[in-house]
């Protein structure tokens, strides 16, 4: 089985997460999973075009980081990665507040 094992808050059934995506308004995508027993939906996170682009950029920075041997350059790059990750978190948190069902 793929995915992370979890227990449903609603029916207490155990299962492995199978992430799914759906497009909401504009370029916003919701990633979520569903309990296979009671069909309870669990929104995981939301992204838009800007967030997905920033995530690709972070991935490229991580690849560069892995190839660097110079510790000073690695430190600078690590700080940049952490800064961009923090920006992504803020954007995703804002979308979660806007789109997550209550």
Order of alpha helices (4+ residues) and beta strands (2+ residues): beta-beta-beta-beta-beta-alpha-alpha
